[in-house]
């Protein structure tokens, strides 16, 4: 399945079956993307990993 990167509008390939919260990487801009919807399949920029400092 090919979707469009929300950052650069380049093609992003996803293997089927697509799963919610799956992480993909755009080959054009190297952005990490997260599957945020399944019907229709939608991509958004993945949140940055933050340190929790032991909280």
mmCIF entry with sequence, helices, sheets and N, C-alpha, C, O atoms, coordinates in Angstrom:
data_MODEL
# 
_entry.id   MODEL 
# 
_entity.id                         1 
_entity.type                       polymer 
_entity.pdbx_number_of_molecules   1 
# 
_entity_poly.entity_id                      1 
_entity_poly.type                           'polypeptide(L)' 
_entity_poly.nstd_linkage                   no 
_entity_poly.nstd_monomer                   no 
_entity_poly.pdbx_seq_one_letter_code       
;(UNK)(UNK)(UNK)(UNK)(UNK)(UNK)(UNK)(UNK)(UNK)(UNK)(UNK)(UNK)(UNK)(UNK)(UNK)(UNK)
(UNK)(UNK)(UNK)(UNK)(UNK)(UNK)(UNK)(UNK)(UNK)(UNK)(UNK)(UNK)(UNK)(UNK)(UNK)(UNK)
(UNK)(UNK)(UNK)(UNK)(UNK)(UNK)(UNK)(UNK)(UNK)(UNK)(UNK)(UNK)(UNK)(UNK)(UNK)(UNK)
(UNK)(UNK)(UNK)(UNK)(UNK)(UNK)(UNK)
;
_entity_poly.pdbx_seq_one_letter_code_can   XXXXXXXXXXXXXXXXXXXXXXXXXXXXXXXXXXXXXXXXXXXXXXXXXXXXXXX 
_entity_poly.pdbx_strand_id                 A 
# 
loop_
_entity_poly_seq.entity_id 
_entity_poly_seq.num 
_entity_poly_seq.mon_id 
_entity_poly_seq.hetero 
1 1  UNK n 
1 2  UNK n 
1 3  UNK n 
1 4  UNK n 
1 5  UNK n 
1 6  UNK n 
1 7  UNK n 
1 8  UNK n 
1 9  UNK n 
1 10 UNK n 
1 11 UNK n 
1 12 UNK n 
1 13 UNK n 
1 14 UNK n 
1 15 UNK n 
1 16 UNK n 
1 17 UNK n 
1 18 UNK n 
1 19 UNK n 
1 20 UNK n 
1 21 UNK n 
1 22 UNK n 
1 23 UNK n 
1 24 UNK n 
1 25 UNK n 
1 26 UNK n 
1 27 UNK n 
1 28 UNK n 
1 29 UNK n 
1 30 UNK n 
1 31 UNK n 
1 32 UNK n 
1 33 UNK n 
1 34 UNK n 
1 35 UNK n 
1 36 UNK n 
1 37 UNK n 
1 38 UNK n 
1 39 UNK n 
1 40 UNK n 
1 41 UNK n 
1 42 UNK n 
1 43 UNK n 
1 44 UNK n 
1 45 UNK n 
1 46 UNK n 
1 47 UNK n 
1 48 UNK n 
1 49 UNK n 
1 50 UNK n 
1 51 UNK n 
1 52 UNK n 
1 53 UNK n 
1 54 UNK n 
1 55 UNK n 
# 
_struct_asym.id          A 
_struct_asym.entity_id   1 
# 
loop_
_struct_sheet.id 
_struct_sheet.type 
_struct_sheet.number_strands 
_struct_sheet.details 
AA1 ? 2 ? 
AA2 ? 3 ? 
# 
loop_
_struct_sheet_order.sheet_id 
_struct_sheet_order.range_id_1 
_struct_sheet_order.range_id_2 
_struct_sheet_order.offset 
_struct_sheet_order.sense 
AA1 1 2 ? anti-parallel 
AA2 1 2 ? anti-parallel 
AA2 2 3 ? anti-parallel 
# 
loop_
_struct_sheet_range.sheet_id 
_struct_sheet_range.id 
_struct_sheet_range.beg_label_comp_id 
_struct_sheet_range.beg_label_asym_id 
_struct_sheet_range.beg_label_seq_id 
_struct_sheet_range.pdbx_beg_PDB_ins_code 
_struct_sheet_range.end_label_comp_id 
_struct_sheet_range.end_label_asym_id 
_struct_sheet_range.end_label_seq_id 
_struct_sheet_range.pdbx_end_PDB_ins_code 
_struct_sheet_range.beg_auth_comp_id 
_struct_sheet_range.beg_auth_asym_id 
_struct_sheet_range.beg_auth_seq_id 
_struct_sheet_range.end_auth_comp_id 
_struct_sheet_range.end_auth_asym_id 
_struct_sheet_range.end_auth_seq_id 
AA1 1 UNK A 2  ? UNK A 4  ? UNK A 2  UNK A 4  
AA1 2 UNK A 11 ? UNK A 13 ? UNK A 11 UNK A 13 
AA2 1 UNK A 23 ? UNK A 25 ? UNK A 23 UNK A 25 
AA2 2 UNK A 32 ? UNK A 38 ? UNK A 32 UNK A 38 
AA2 3 UNK A 41 ? UNK A 45 ? UNK A 41 UNK A 45 
# 
loop_
_atom_site.group_PDB 
_atom_site.id 
_atom_site.type_symbol 
_atom_site.label_atom_id 
_atom_site.label_alt_id 
_atom_site.label_comp_id 
_atom_site.label_asym_id 
_atom_site.label_entity_id 
_atom_site.label_seq_id 
_atom_site.pdbx_PDB_ins_code 
_atom_site.Cartn_x 
_atom_site.Cartn_y 
_atom_site.Cartn_z 
_atom_site.occupancy 
_atom_site.B_iso_or_equiv 
_atom_site.pdbx_formal_charge 
_atom_site.auth_seq_id 
_atom_site.auth_comp_id 
_atom_site.auth_asym_id 
_atom_site.auth_atom_id 
_atom_site.pdbx_PDB_model_num 
ATOM 1   N N  . UNK A 1 1  ? 0.855   -1.164 0.000  1.00 0.00 ? 1  UNK A N  1 
ATOM 2   C CA . UNK A 1 1  ? 0.000   0.000  0.000  1.00 0.00 ? 1  UNK A CA 1 
ATOM 3   C C  . UNK A 1 1  ? 0.909   1.237  0.000  1.00 0.00 ? 1  UNK A C  1 
ATOM 4   O O  . UNK A 1 1  ? 1.876   1.304  0.758  1.00 0.00 ? 1  UNK A O  1 
ATOM 5   N N  . UNK A 1 2  ? 0.594   2.191  -0.839 1.00 0.00 ? 2  UNK A N  1 
ATOM 6   C CA . UNK A 1 2  ? 1.371   3.420  -0.935 1.00 0.00 ? 2  UNK A CA 1 
ATOM 7   C C  . UNK A 1 2  ? 0.519   4.588  -0.470 1.00 0.00 ? 2  UNK A C  1 
ATOM 8   O O  . UNK A 1 2  ? -0.591  4.798  -0.958 1.00 0.00 ? 2  UNK A O  1 
ATOM 9   N N  . UNK A 1 3  ? 1.059   5.353  0.490  1.00 0.00 ? 3  UNK A N  1 
ATOM 10  C CA . UNK A 1 3  ? 0.387   6.551  0.992  1.00 0.00 ? 3  UNK A CA 1 
ATOM 11  C C  . UNK A 1 3  ? 1.279   7.762  0.735  1.00 0.00 ? 3  UNK A C  1 
ATOM 12  O O  . UNK A 1 3  ? 2.393   7.624  0.231  1.00 0.00 ? 3  UNK A O  1 
ATOM 13  N N  . UNK A 1 4  ? 0.789   8.935  1.079  1.00 0.00 ? 4  UNK A N  1 
ATOM 14  C CA . UNK A 1 4  ? 1.530   10.173 0.876  1.00 0.00 ? 4  UNK A CA 1 
ATOM 15  C C  . UNK A 1 4  ? 2.042   10.691 2.218  1.00 0.00 ? 4  UNK A C  1 
ATOM 16  O O  . UNK A 1 4  ? 1.299   10.754 3.197  1.00 0.00 ? 4  UNK A O  1 
ATOM 17  N N  . UNK A 1 5  ? 3.316   11.059 2.246  1.00 0.00 ? 5  UNK A N  1 
ATOM 18  C CA . UNK A 1 5  ? 3.928   11.621 3.450  1.00 0.00 ? 5  UNK A CA 1 
ATOM 19  C C  . UNK A 1 5  ? 3.286   12.977 3.763  1.00 0.00 ? 5  UNK A C  1 
ATOM 20  O O  . UNK A 1 5  ? 3.205   13.826 2.875  1.00 0.00 ? 5  UNK A O  1 
ATOM 21  N N  . UNK A 1 6  ? 2.827   13.203 5.002  1.00 0.00 ? 6  UNK A N  1 
ATOM 22  C CA . UNK A 1 6  ? 2.215   14.497 5.339  1.00 0.00 ? 6  UNK A CA 1 
ATOM 23  C C  . UNK A 1 6  ? 3.243   15.630 5.427  1.00 0.00 ? 6  UNK A C  1 
ATOM 24  O O  . UNK A 1 6  ? 2.868   16.802 5.436  1.00 0.00 ? 6  UNK A O  1 
ATOM 25  N N  . UNK A 1 7  ? 4.526   15.294 5.490  1.00 0.00 ? 7  UNK A N  1 
ATOM 26  C CA . UNK A 1 7  ? 5.586   16.297 5.608  1.00 0.00 ? 7  UNK A CA 1 
ATOM 27  C C  . UNK A 1 7  ? 6.057   16.791 4.238  1.00 0.00 ? 7  UNK A C  1 
ATOM 28  O O  . UNK A 1 7  ? 6.120   17.997 4.001  1.00 0.00 ? 7  UNK A O  1 
ATOM 29  N N  . UNK A 1 8  ? 6.392   15.850 3.324  1.00 0.00 ? 8  UNK A N  1 
ATOM 30  C CA . UNK A 1 8  ? 6.974   16.246 2.034  1.00 0.00 ? 8  UNK A CA 1 
ATOM 31  C C  . UNK A 1 8  ? 6.138   15.811 0.833  1.00 0.00 ? 8  UNK A C  1 
ATOM 32  O O  . UNK A 1 8  ? 6.477   16.130 -0.307 1.00 0.00 ? 8  UNK A O  1 
ATOM 33  N N  . UNK A 1 9  ? 5.053   15.088 1.078  1.00 0.00 ? 9  UNK A N  1 
ATOM 34  C CA . UNK A 1 9  ? 4.152   14.573 0.043  1.00 0.00 ? 9  UNK A CA 1 
ATOM 35  C C  . UNK A 1 9  ? 4.799   13.518 -0.845 1.00 0.00 ? 9  UNK A C  1 
ATOM 36  O O  . UNK A 1 9  ? 4.321   13.257 -1.949 1.00 0.00 ? 9  UNK A O  1 
ATOM 37  N N  . UNK A 1 10 ? 5.892   12.906 -0.365 1.00 0.00 ? 10 UNK A N  1 
ATOM 38  C CA . UNK A 1 10 ? 6.526   11.803 -1.081 1.00 0.00 ? 10 UNK A CA 1 
ATOM 39  C C  . UNK A 1 10 ? 5.773   10.501 -0.816 1.00 0.00 ? 10 UNK A C  1 
ATOM 40  O O  . UNK A 1 10 ? 4.948   10.437 0.095  1.00 0.00 ? 10 UNK A O  1 
ATOM 41  N N  . UNK A 1 11 ? 6.052   9.469  -1.603 1.00 0.00 ? 11 UNK A N  1 
ATOM 42  C CA . UNK A 1 11 ? 5.372   8.185  -1.416 1.00 0.00 ? 11 UNK A CA 1 
ATOM 43  C C  . UNK A 1 11 ? 5.937   7.426  -0.208 1.00 0.00 ? 11 UNK A C  1 
ATOM 44  O O  . UNK A 1 11 ? 7.146   7.410  0.022  1.00 0.00 ? 11 UNK A O  1 
ATOM 45  N N  . UNK A 1 12 ? 5.038   6.802  0.553  1.00 0.00 ? 12 UNK A N  1 
ATOM 46  C CA . UNK A 1 12 ? 5.419   5.989  1.711  1.00 0.00 ? 12 UNK A CA 1 
ATOM 47  C C  . UNK A 1 12 ? 4.798   4.609  1.523  1.00 0.00 ? 12 UNK A C  1 
ATOM 48  O O  . UNK A 1 12 ? 3.579   4.479  1.410  1.00 0.00 ? 12 UNK A O  1 
ATOM 49  N N  . UNK A 1 13 ? 5.648   3.578  1.491  1.00 0.00 ? 13 UNK A N  1 
ATOM 50  C CA . UNK A 1 13 ? 5.178   2.203  1.318  1.00 0.00 ? 13 UNK A CA 1 
ATOM 51  C C  . UNK A 1 13 ? 4.878   1.587  2.676  1.00 0.00 ? 13 UNK A C  1 
ATOM 52  O O  . UNK A 1 13 ? 5.695   1.662  3.594  1.00 0.00 ? 13 UNK A O  1 
ATOM 53  N N  . UNK A 1 14 ? 3.702   0.976  2.801  1.00 0.00 ? 14 UNK A N  1 
ATOM 54  C CA . UNK A 1 14 ? 3.331   0.239  4.012  1.00 0.00 ? 14 UNK A CA 1 
ATOM 55  C C  . UNK A 1 14 ? 2.979   -1.186 3.630  1.00 0.00 ? 14 UNK A C  1 
ATOM 56  O O  . UNK A 1 14 ? 2.269   -1.423 2.652  1.00 0.00 ? 14 UNK A O  1 
ATOM 57  N N  . UNK A 1 15 ? 3.485   -2.142 4.416  1.00 0.00 ? 15 UNK A N  1 
ATOM 58  C CA . UNK A 1 15 ? 3.147   -3.542 4.183  1.00 0.00 ? 15 UNK A CA 1 
ATOM 59  C C  . UNK A 1 15 ? 1.754   -3.821 4.738  1.00 0.00 ? 15 UNK A C  1 
ATOM 60  O O  . UNK A 1 15 ? 1.377   -3.307 5.791  1.00 0.00 ? 15 UNK A O  1 
ATOM 61  N N  . UNK A 1 16 ? 1.009   -4.631 4.023  1.00 0.00 ? 16 UNK A N  1 
ATOM 62  C CA . UNK A 1 16 ? -0.321  -4.988 4.510  1.00 0.00 ? 16 UNK A CA 1 
ATOM 63  C C  . UNK A 1 16 ? -0.231  -6.275 5.303  1.00 0.00 ? 16 UNK A C  1 
ATOM 64  O O  . UNK A 1 16 ? 0.568   -7.134 4.928  1.00 0.00 ? 16 UNK A O  1 
ATOM 65  N N  . UNK A 1 17 ? -0.978  -6.473 6.354  1.00 0.00 ? 17 UNK A N  1 
ATOM 66  C CA . UNK A 1 17 ? -2.041  -5.580 6.827  1.00 0.00 ? 17 UNK A CA 1 
ATOM 67  C C  . UNK A 1 17 ? -1.466  -4.403 7.615  1.00 0.00 ? 17 UNK A C  1 
ATOM 68  O O  . UNK A 1 17 ? -0.508  -4.550 8.374  1.00 0.00 ? 17 UNK A O  1 
ATOM 69  N N  . UNK A 1 18 ? -2.069  -3.249 7.417  1.00 0.00 ? 18 UNK A N  1 
ATOM 70  C CA . UNK A 1 18 ? -1.651  -2.038 8.118  1.00 0.00 ? 18 UNK A CA 1 
ATOM 71  C C  . UNK A 1 18 ? -2.265  -2.073 9.518  1.00 0.00 ? 18 UNK A C  1 
ATOM 72  O O  . UNK A 1 18 ? -3.439  -2.407 9.682  1.00 0.00 ? 18 UNK A O  1 
ATOM 73  N N  . UNK A 1 19 ? -1.458  -1.724 10.526 1.00 0.00 ? 19 UNK A N  1 
ATOM 74  C CA . UNK A 1 19 ? -1.934  -1.727 11.909 1.00 0.00 ? 19 UNK A CA 1 
ATOM 75  C C  . UNK A 1 19 ? -1.887  -0.316 12.481 1.00 0.00 ? 19 UNK A C  1 
ATOM 76  O O  . UNK A 1 19 ? -0.993  0.469  12.165 1.00 0.00 ? 19 UNK A O  1 
ATOM 77  N N  . UNK A 1 20 ? -2.867  -0.007 13.327 1.00 0.00 ? 20 UNK A N  1 
ATOM 78  C CA . UNK A 1 20 ? -2.923  1.272  14.015 1.00 0.00 ? 20 UNK A CA 1 
ATOM 79  C C  . UNK A 1 20 ? -1.671  1.442  14.863 1.00 0.00 ? 20 UNK A C  1 
ATOM 80  O O  . UNK A 1 20 ? -1.226  0.481  15.492 1.00 0.00 ? 20 UNK A O  1 
ATOM 81  N N  . UNK A 1 21 ? -1.105  2.608  14.897 1.00 0.00 ? 21 UNK A N  1 
ATOM 82  C CA . UNK A 1 21 ? 0.115   2.971  15.641 1.00 0.00 ? 21 UNK A CA 1 
ATOM 83  C C  . UNK A 1 21 ? 1.387   2.398  15.024 1.00 0.00 ? 21 UNK A C  1 
ATOM 84  O O  . UNK A 1 21 ? 2.458   2.509  15.621 1.00 0.00 ? 21 UNK A O  1 
ATOM 85  N N  . UNK A 1 22 ? 1.296   1.791  13.849 1.00 0.00 ? 22 UNK A N  1 
ATOM 86  C CA . UNK A 1 22 ? 2.484   1.292  13.146 1.00 0.00 ? 22 UNK A CA 1 
ATOM 87  C C  . UNK A 1 22 ? 3.365   2.481  12.771 1.00 0.00 ? 22 UNK A C  1 
ATOM 88  O O  . UNK A 1 22 ? 2.857   3.541  12.403 1.00 0.00 ? 22 UNK A O  1 
ATOM 89  N N  . UNK A 1 23 ? 4.677   2.309  12.862 1.00 0.00 ? 23 UNK A N  1 
ATOM 90  C CA . UNK A 1 23 ? 5.625   3.372  12.523 1.00 0.00 ? 23 UNK A CA 1 
ATOM 91  C C  . UNK A 1 23 ? 6.247   3.065  11.163 1.00 0.00 ? 23 UNK A C  1 
ATOM 92  O O  . UNK A 1 23 ? 6.662   1.936  10.901 1.00 0.00 ? 23 UNK A O  1 
ATOM 93  N N  . UNK A 1 24 ? 6.307   4.075  10.307 1.00 0.00 ? 24 UNK A N  1 
ATOM 94  C CA . UNK A 1 24 ? 6.926   3.952  8.988  1.00 0.00 ? 24 UNK A CA 1 
ATOM 95  C C  . UNK A 1 24 ? 7.875   5.130  8.820  1.00 0.00 ? 24 UNK A C  1 
ATOM 96  O O  . UNK A 1 24 ? 7.799   6.114  9.556  1.00 0.00 ? 24 UNK A O  1 
ATOM 97  N N  . UNK A 1 25 ? 8.767   5.018  7.847  1.00 0.00 ? 25 UNK A N  1 
ATOM 98  C CA . UNK A 1 25 ? 9.698   6.117  7.583  1.00 0.00 ? 25 UNK A CA 1 
ATOM 99  C C  . UNK A 1 25 ? 9.581   6.520  6.122  1.00 0.00 ? 25 UNK A C  1 
ATOM 100 O O  . UNK A 1 25 ? 9.536   5.674  5.229  1.00 0.00 ? 25 UNK A O  1 
ATOM 101 N N  . UNK A 1 26 ? 9.533   7.813  5.897  1.00 0.00 ? 26 UNK A N  1 
ATOM 102 C CA . UNK A 1 26 ? 9.468   8.337  4.540  1.00 0.00 ? 26 UNK A CA 1 
ATOM 103 C C  . UNK A 1 26 ? 10.847  8.208  3.901  1.00 0.00 ? 26 UNK A C  1 
ATOM 104 O O  . UNK A 1 26 ? 11.844  8.633  4.485  1.00 0.00 ? 26 UNK A O  1 
ATOM 105 N N  . UNK A 1 27 ? 10.910  7.630  2.715  1.00 0.00 ? 27 UNK A N  1 
ATOM 106 C CA . UNK A 1 27 ? 12.172  7.450  2.001  1.00 0.00 ? 27 UNK A CA 1 
ATOM 107 C C  . UNK A 1 27 ? 12.717  8.786  1.474  1.00 0.00 ? 27 UNK A C  1 
ATOM 108 O O  . UNK A 1 27 ? 13.925  8.928  1.281  1.00 0.00 ? 27 UNK A O  1 
ATOM 109 N N  . UNK A 1 28 ? 11.841  9.751  1.245  1.00 0.00 ? 28 UNK A N  1 
ATOM 110 C CA . UNK A 1 28 ? 12.277  11.036 0.691  1.00 0.00 ? 28 UNK A CA 1 
ATOM 111 C C  . UNK A 1 28 ? 12.834  11.984 1.745  1.00 0.00 ? 28 UNK A C  1 
ATOM 112 O O  . UNK A 1 28 ? 13.910  12.550 1.551  1.00 0.00 ? 28 UNK A O  1 
ATOM 113 N N  . UNK A 1 29 ? 12.116  12.170 2.870  1.00 0.00 ? 29 UNK A N  1 
ATOM 114 C CA . UNK A 1 29 ? 12.537  13.166 3.872  1.00 0.00 ? 29 UNK A CA 1 
ATOM 115 C C  . UNK A 1 29 ? 12.978  12.550 5.194  1.00 0.00 ? 29 UNK A C  1 
ATOM 116 O O  . UNK A 1 29 ? 13.390  13.272 6.102  1.00 0.00 ? 29 UNK A O  1 
ATOM 117 N N  . UNK A 1 30 ? 12.898  11.227 5.317  1.00 0.00 ? 30 UNK A N  1 
ATOM 118 C CA . UNK A 1 30 ? 13.307  10.478 6.518  1.00 0.00 ? 30 UNK A CA 1 
ATOM 119 C C  . UNK A 1 30 ? 12.464  10.777 7.755  1.00 0.00 ? 30 UNK A C  1 
ATOM 120 O O  . UNK A 1 30 ? 12.890  10.471 8.868  1.00 0.00 ? 30 UNK A O  1 
ATOM 121 N N  . UNK A 1 31 ? 11.291  11.360 7.592  1.00 0.00 ? 31 UNK A N  1 
ATOM 122 C CA . UNK A 1 31 ? 10.406  11.600 8.729  1.00 0.00 ? 31 UNK A CA 1 
ATOM 123 C C  . UNK A 1 31 ? 9.849   10.285 9.239  1.00 0.00 ? 31 UNK A C  1 
ATOM 124 O O  . UNK A 1 31 ? 9.526   9.396  8.451  1.00 0.00 ? 31 UNK A O  1 
ATOM 125 N N  . UNK A 1 32 ? 9.734   10.156 10.571 1.00 0.00 ? 32 UNK A N  1 
ATOM 126 C CA . UNK A 1 32 ? 9.071   8.991  11.143 1.00 0.00 ? 32 UNK A CA 1 
ATOM 127 C C  . UNK A 1 32 ? 7.586   9.292  11.202 1.00 0.00 ? 32 UNK A C  1 
ATOM 128 O O  . UNK A 1 32 ? 7.168   10.329 11.717 1.00 0.00 ? 32 UNK A O  1 
ATOM 129 N N  . UNK A 1 33 ? 6.795   8.372  10.667 1.00 0.00 ? 33 UNK A N  1 
ATOM 130 C CA . UNK A 1 33 ? 5.360   8.566  10.555 1.00 0.00 ? 33 UNK A CA 1 
ATOM 131 C C  . UNK A 1 33 ? 4.628   7.477  11.311 1.00 0.00 ? 33 UNK A C  1 
ATOM 132 O O  . UNK A 1 33 ? 5.121   6.355  11.429 1.00 0.00 ? 33 UNK A O  1 
ATOM 133 N N  . UNK A 1 34 ? 3.445   7.807  11.824 1.00 0.00 ? 34 UNK A N  1 
ATOM 134 C CA . UNK A 1 34 ? 2.629   6.861  12.569 1.00 0.00 ? 34 UNK A CA 1 
ATOM 135 C C  . UNK A 1 34 ? 1.281   6.720  11.884 1.00 0.00 ? 34 UNK A C  1 
ATOM 136 O O  . UNK A 1 34 ? 0.697   7.707  11.436 1.00 0.00 ? 34 UNK A O  1 
ATOM 137 N N  . UNK A 1 35 ? 0.787   5.484  11.804 1.00 0.00 ? 35 UNK A N  1 
ATOM 138 C CA . UNK A 1 35 ? -0.555  5.243  11.274 1.00 0.00 ? 35 UNK A CA 1 
ATOM 139 C C  . UNK A 1 35 ? -1.546  5.673  12.349 1.00 0.00 ? 35 UNK A C  1 
ATOM 140 O O  . UNK A 1 35 ? -1.565  5.100  13.439 1.00 0.00 ? 35 UNK A O  1 
ATOM 141 N N  . UNK A 1 36 ? -2.370  6.681  12.051 1.00 0.00 ? 36 UNK A N  1 
ATOM 142 C CA . UNK A 1 36 ? -3.314  7.225  13.029 1.00 0.00 ? 36 UNK A CA 1 
ATOM 143 C C  . UNK A 1 36 ? -4.766  6.927  12.692 1.00 0.00 ? 36 UNK A C  1 
ATOM 144 O O  . UNK A 1 36 ? -5.664  7.265  13.464 1.00 0.00 ? 36 UNK A O  1 
ATOM 145 N N  . UNK A 1 37 ? -5.002  6.302  11.554 1.00 0.00 ? 37 UNK A N  1 
ATOM 146 C CA . UNK A 1 37 ? -6.360  5.932  11.171 1.00 0.00 ? 37 UNK A CA 1 
ATOM 147 C C  . UNK A 1 37 ? -6.338  4.760  10.217 1.00 0.00 ? 37 UNK A C  1 
ATOM 148 O O  . UNK A 1 37 ? -5.397  4.597  9.440  1.00 0.00 ? 37 UNK A O  1 
ATOM 149 N N  . UNK A 1 38 ? -7.382  3.941  10.277 1.00 0.00 ? 38 UNK A N  1 
ATOM 150 C CA . UNK A 1 38 ? -7.447  2.767  9.410  1.00 0.00 ? 38 UNK A CA 1 
ATOM 151 C C  . UNK A 1 38 ? -8.533  2.832  8.356  1.00 0.00 ? 38 UNK A C  1 
ATOM 152 O O  . UNK A 1 38 ? -8.453  2.118  7.356  1.00 0.00 ? 38 UNK A O  1 
ATOM 153 N N  . UNK A 1 39 ? -9.540  3.660  8.543  1.00 0.00 ? 39 UNK A N  1 
ATOM 154 C CA . UNK A 1 39 ? -10.641 3.702  7.583  1.00 0.00 ? 39 UNK A CA 1 
ATOM 155 C C  . UNK A 1 39 ? -11.040 5.139  7.314  1.00 0.00 ? 39 UNK A C  1 
ATOM 156 O O  . UNK A 1 39 ? -12.018 5.599  7.904  1.00 0.00 ? 39 UNK A O  1 
ATOM 157 N N  . UNK A 1 40 ? -10.352 5.870  6.469  1.00 0.00 ? 40 UNK A N  1 
ATOM 158 C CA . UNK A 1 40 ? -9.256  5.453  5.601  1.00 0.00 ? 40 UNK A CA 1 
ATOM 159 C C  . UNK A 1 40 ? -7.922  5.449  6.360  1.00 0.00 ? 40 UNK A C  1 
ATOM 160 O O  . UNK A 1 40 ? -7.805  6.030  7.439  1.00 0.00 ? 40 UNK A O  1 
ATOM 161 N N  . UNK A 1 41 ? -6.923  4.783  5.773  1.00 0.00 ? 41 UNK A N  1 
ATOM 162 C CA . UNK A 1 41 ? -5.590  4.748  6.369  1.00 0.00 ? 41 UNK A CA 1 
ATOM 163 C C  . UNK A 1 41 ? -5.003  6.156  6.306  1.00 0.00 ? 41 UNK A C  1 
ATOM 164 O O  . UNK A 1 41 ? -4.983  6.781  5.246  1.00 0.00 ? 41 UNK A O  1 
ATOM 165 N N  . UNK A 1 42 ? -4.523  6.652  7.455  1.00 0.00 ? 42 UNK A N  1 
ATOM 166 C CA . UNK A 1 42 ? -3.984  8.013  7.530  1.00 0.00 ? 42 UNK A CA 1 
ATOM 167 C C  . UNK A 1 42 ? -2.657  8.008  8.274  1.00 0.00 ? 42 UNK A C  1 
ATOM 168 O O  . UNK A 1 42 ? -2.471  7.255  9.230  1.00 0.00 ? 42 UNK A O  1 
ATOM 169 N N  . UNK A 1 43 ? -1.736  8.856  7.825  1.00 0.00 ? 43 UNK A N  1 
ATOM 170 C CA . UNK A 1 43 ? -0.425  8.996  8.451  1.00 0.00 ? 43 UNK A CA 1 
ATOM 171 C C  . UNK A 1 43 ? -0.293  10.378 9.074  1.00 0.00 ? 43 UNK A C  1 
ATOM 172 O O  . UNK A 1 43 ? -0.862  11.351 8.578  1.00 0.00 ? 43 UNK A O  1 
ATOM 173 N N  . UNK A 1 44 ? 0.471   10.456 10.176 1.00 0.00 ? 44 UNK A N  1 
ATOM 174 C CA . UNK A 1 44 ? 0.812   11.724 10.808 1.00 0.00 ? 44 UNK A CA 1 
ATOM 175 C C  . UNK A 1 44 ? 2.247   11.605 11.304 1.00 0.00 ? 44 UNK A C  1 
ATOM 176 O O  . UNK A 1 44 ? 2.769   10.498 11.438 1.00 0.00 ? 44 UNK A O  1 
ATOM 177 N N  . UNK A 1 45 ? 2.881   12.725 11.574 1.00 0.00 ? 45 UNK A N  1 
ATOM 178 C CA . UNK A 1 45 ? 4.230   12.694 12.123 1.00 0.00 ? 45 UNK A CA 1 
ATOM 179 C C  . UNK A 1 45 ? 4.201   11.973 13.463 1.00 0.00 ? 45 UNK A C  1 
ATOM 180 O O  . UNK A 1 45 ? 3.341   12.248 14.300 1.00 0.00 ? 45 UNK A O  1 
ATOM 181 N N  . UNK A 1 46 ? 5.131   11.058 13.668 1.00 0.00 ? 46 UNK A N  1 
ATOM 182 C CA . UNK A 1 46 ? 5.211   10.326 14.928 1.00 0.00 ? 46 UNK A CA 1 
ATOM 183 C C  . UNK A 1 46 ? 5.685   11.280 16.019 1.00 0.00 ? 46 UNK A C  1 
ATOM 184 O O  . UNK A 1 46 ? 6.521   12.145 15.761 1.00 0.00 ? 46 UNK A O  1 
ATOM 185 N N  . UNK A 1 47 ? 5.161   11.131 17.236 1.00 0.00 ? 47 UNK A N  1 
ATOM 186 C CA . UNK A 1 47 ? 5.613   12.003 18.324 1.00 0.00 ? 47 UNK A CA 1 
ATOM 187 C C  . UNK A 1 47 ? 7.067   11.724 18.679 1.00 0.00 ? 47 UNK A C  1 
ATOM 188 O O  . UNK A 1 47 ? 7.539   10.592 18.572 1.00 0.00 ? 47 UNK A O  1 
ATOM 189 N N  . UNK A 1 48 ? 7.762   12.759 19.097 1.00 0.00 ? 48 UNK A N  1 
ATOM 190 C CA . UNK A 1 48 ? 9.151   12.613 19.521 1.00 0.00 ? 48 UNK A CA 1 
ATOM 191 C C  . UNK A 1 48 ? 9.200   11.818 20.821 1.00 0.00 ? 48 UNK A C  1 
ATOM 192 O O  . UNK A 1 48 ? 8.345   11.988 21.691 1.00 0.00 ? 48 UNK A O  1 
ATOM 193 N N  . UNK A 1 49 ? 10.193  10.957 20.950 1.00 0.00 ? 49 UNK A N  1 
ATOM 194 C CA . UNK A 1 49 ? 10.370  10.194 22.178 1.00 0.00 ? 49 UNK A CA 1 
ATOM 195 C C  . UNK A 1 49 ? 10.981  11.117 23.225 1.00 0.00 ? 49 UNK A C  1 
ATOM 196 O O  . UNK A 1 49 ? 12.013  11.743 22.985 1.00 0.00 ? 49 UNK A O  1 
ATOM 197 N N  . UNK A 1 50 ? 10.341  11.195 24.379 1.00 0.00 ? 50 UNK A N  1 
ATOM 198 C CA . UNK A 1 50 ? 10.805  12.077 25.437 1.00 0.00 ? 50 UNK A CA 1 
ATOM 199 C C  . UNK A 1 50 ? 11.298  11.249 26.615 1.00 0.00 ? 50 UNK A C  1 
ATOM 200 O O  . UNK A 1 50 ? 10.789  10.158 26.872 1.00 0.00 ? 50 UNK A O  1 
ATOM 201 N N  . UNK A 1 51 ? 12.278  11.765 27.319 1.00 0.00 ? 51 UNK A N  1 
ATOM 202 C CA . UNK A 1 51 ? 12.742  11.102 28.523 1.00 0.00 ? 51 UNK A CA 1 
ATOM 203 C C  . UNK A 1 51 ? 11.757  11.387 29.651 1.00 0.00 ? 51 UNK A C  1 
ATOM 204 O O  . UNK A 1 51 ? 11.213  12.488 29.742 1.00 0.00 ? 51 UNK A O  1 
ATOM 205 N N  . UNK A 1 52 ? 11.526  10.390 30.516 1.00 0.00 ? 52 UNK A N  1 
ATOM 206 C CA . UNK A 1 52 ? 10.589  10.603 31.612 1.00 0.00 ? 52 UNK A CA 1 
ATOM 207 C C  . UNK A 1 52 ? 11.287  10.915 32.926 1.00 0.00 ? 52 UNK A C  1 
ATOM 208 O O  . UNK A 1 52 ? 10.626  11.194 33.926 1.00 0.00 ? 52 UNK A O  1 
ATOM 209 N N  . UNK A 1 53 ? 12.616  10.874 32.936 1.00 0.00 ? 53 UNK A N  1 
ATOM 210 C CA . UNK A 1 53 ? 13.420  11.194 34.109 1.00 0.00 ? 53 UNK A CA 1 
ATOM 211 C C  . UNK A 1 53 ? 12.961  10.438 35.340 1.00 0.00 ? 53 UNK A C  1 
ATOM 212 O O  . UNK A 1 53 ? 13.020  10.968 36.450 1.00 0.00 ? 53 UNK A O  1 
ATOM 213 N N  . UNK A 1 54 ? 12.497  9.187  35.159 1.00 0.00 ? 54 UNK A N  1 
ATOM 214 C CA . UNK A 1 54 ? 12.127  8.339  36.271 1.00 0.00 ? 54 UNK A CA 1 
ATOM 215 C C  . UNK A 1 54 ? 10.795  8.662  36.901 1.00 0.00 ? 54 UNK A C  1 
ATOM 216 O O  . UNK A 1 54 ? 10.508  8.204  38.007 1.00 0.00 ? 54 UNK A O  1 
ATOM 217 N N  . UNK A 1 55 ? 9.979   9.439  36.224 1.00 0.00 ? 55 UNK A N  1 
ATOM 218 C CA . UNK A 1 55 ? 8.672   9.798  36.780 1.00 0.00 ? 55 UNK A CA 1 
ATOM 219 C C  . UNK A 1 55 ? 7.678   8.688  36.624 1.00 0.00 ? 55 UNK A C  1 
ATOM 220 O O  . UNK A 1 55 ? 6.527   8.826  37.039 1.00 0.00 ? 55 UNK A O  1 
# 
